[in-house]
Amino acid sequence: MPIESVFARLEPLLPQVQKPIQYVGGELNAVTKDWDAATVRWALMYPDAYEVGVPNQGVQILYEVLNEQDDVLAERTYAVWHDLEALMREHHVPQFTVDGHRPVGEFDLFGVSFSTELGYTNLLTALDLAGIPIRAAEREESHPLVVAGGHAAFNPEPIADFIDAAVLGDGEQVVLEITRIVREFKQAGSPGGRQELLFRLAQTGGVYVPQFYDVEYLDDGRIKRVVPNRHGVPWRVSKHTVMDLDAWPYPKQPLVPLAESVHERASVEIFRGCTRGCRFCQAGMITRPVRERSITGIGEMVEQSLQATGFEEVGLLSLSSADHSEIADIAHGLADRYEGTNTSLSLPSTRVDAFNIDLANELTRNGRRSGLTFAPEGGSERIRKVINKMVTEEDLIKTVAAAYSNGWRQVKLYFMCGLPTETDDDVVQIARMAREVIKTGREVSGRRDIRCTVSIGGFVPKPHTPFQWVAQLDHETTDERLKKLRDEIRSDRNYAKAIGFRYHDGKPGIVEGLLSRGDRRVGRIIEAVWADGGRFDGWSEHFSFDRWMRCADDALANEPVDVNWYTTREREFSEVLPWDHLDSGLDKDWLWEDWQDALTGVEVDDCRWTPCFDCGVCPQMQTDIEVGPTGKTLLPVTVVGSGAATLHA
Amino acid sequence: MSRQPPQRDVAPAVQKLRVRYAKRGRLRFTSHRDIQRSLERALRRTGVPMAYSAGFSPHPKISYAGAASMGAASEAEYLEISVTQHLDPGKVRDALDAAMPPGLDIVEVVSATAGSLADQLEASEWQIELAGVGLAEADVAVIKFLEQDTVEVERMTKSGLRRFDARQAVVRLAVEGGESDDRGPCAILRLVVRHVSPAVRPDDVLTALHVVASLTPPVPPKVTRLAQGPLKQESGMVADPLAADRVA
């Protein structure tokens, strides 16, 4: 039966809301397929505002991979703002997709990608607006399976009651596998219903179905064990790893929204994974091993993206882009190819070393040299050893000297506050470092108008990292430390005006910490916060710390645990962690050793150029490092914008 | 490095193309900035050799004339693009229309002759669909409005609440008809309004109808610009602003 578009009912509401264009769809390269011709239908959500969600690479990749299948249909949906939510409730308009404006509740699968835990309340709004019961246990045969993915899905326990399944790791291949299972199940007449379908998914060992696991607690509130409650369900669920990035050159047709979004550029992922080994970095830990896209593959994707979108800028994405084994050739080749055009290239996420200045210079050959960003993360040499960010002060000063003498006017430095073993002094030293940066910059450039911006936020310990056991710093101490740093920066008049200071206060970090390392009991807090009106927790103007704490007190009133127990408490090795049954490939013993090494300031190298140090991922996941150099060069192509001849008079 | 913008070859503009485009259907919710981004990307994809400004951040030389506000549809929006090579306007129309999202449709492209496009756009003709408003009710309101010499209305602008006259700029206002389908009555107004400052927009005229006759449409009205161009004083009609260019 065809599913009717809700657009006719939505349209009269749109003149009454902010930025209505975000709800109408019609993006370049968007796809709307025939409902009845599809066997398996996915609604994909990024649980934040459209302007944040639409550029998300994960959703764009899955959207395209799924829609390339003949009998599969995938549409997108995003969180609606308060104004439209109220009108939709008043006029009974359900959560809809922006492609076909179809009700989300009519799809077979509802996939939600969580880059951050702060999207959890938005998931509940979407479910509720879609007419899907927010608790998985109350769903019926007609409701979609709610599947969580993204980095936050590596500990989905806080949302375990709200999702039917979670998938860890790279999504490209596993969405097709899930699709296959759903297709076969539907074609067989859905034998055994929803429970049977979930069981089939769980049996693969690569789809986590929370309701098939029971969590038992000790009297003191710690977890005793997490155990399958059904025969045939695996004890541990594994993450997914795509090994050959060149075989998955997505997105091929990136979406270009009509509305303004947070990233007005095309993005090409140049490699996945990172083995730098920064101990705080969840992304680096859970995406191992490193898998590079080849230089030729990158060259083709860059041009393909430009031709398909008309964007003026391409970002070369990864967790540490300068680490690609052929990055110099890539940067040089692309700079040559686009020289004299109005296409610009950017390289986010770079390390602190002078080599990066050469790369940045290449990529801005005919453009403006405004600002460069580096992330030393820790203010003192000692704390940088603790977090395994191997940057010496000398490296940093040499790097910024090279930047300023090459015409860059502004350097932005990223730091964290609240790192394990940190003292006030470790943070206050950032001010000294910033002054040193300005002093050096003035010397090498001979100018007074150069600037340095210090940007700092609170550290949040994350699952599947060596810091998963540590005590998070309380928000009061975080804020005091940040104030001391600000005062120190302001204290020296010679430099104060040249140093910008941006910071995030400690409170949102505590809620993020609660959701990151929480267990199933935290779900009650999320539900209470949502019922109390909590939405868009990633937006400071909508985030309410007091609401979270009030709801946590109520929800945990009869439990031996509280917010501090989840956040500022250090765990012991023997404690069962809520995510121990979810396998990121990392060996827990290795993570613990690495945490102990952190305490003594022992650094660990990168396994791409030193021997393996047994983090466990490759043997566990049967993967291997995939890096070049390939020795190949960029293929010559006809660049975008050269089609003018066909328009001549 | 000096603060001078980098030296680059800025190709001079050799031709100006005047473009009429329409904003239809759900794309009436695009803002002016949305259209701007969309157009510039379509121009890059089609390979139109745009002329760029010099300076640190070069931008394409495109001038937009009096864009309809967000939420209003239009059959007659205009802009002018400077290009660095002589192009066939018909080919540009076809290529650009194919590259623009459906709903932002390129109606016509002509090579500009002398004179300013903006100066030609003296008045607009609008259609206002009032779902839920009956013909008789609309008639009464329109007659009352036309009887007045001035009707003061207020609108929130960027510089705060402004009070201005919405009557004198109106050249013509009439009820053109209305459908009575299963969704109830729907009066349709035709409005010709001179471009004055501050601009009198269809929603200002609707506010004025509310002021003089308490006309209150139950759902947000649908507004469409039908034409934009020189005002024929004798007939009160809006003429085609590209007529002169087309002849040349």
Interface residues (C-beta under 8 A of the other chain):
Chain A: F7 E11 P12 L14 P15 Q16 K19 P20 I21 Y23 V24 G25 G26 E27 L28 V256 L258 A259 E260 E264 Q307 A308 T309 G310 F311 E312 G340 N342 N366 G367 R368 R369 N406 G407 V640 G641 S642 G643 A644 T646 L647 H648 A649
Chain B: M1 P6 R8 D9 R26 L27 F29 T30 S31 R33 D34 R37 S38 E40 R41 A42 L43 R44 R45 T46 G47 V48 P49 Y52 F56 S57 P58 M70 G71 Q85 H86 L87 D88 K91 V92 A95 A99 P101 P102 G103 V219 P220
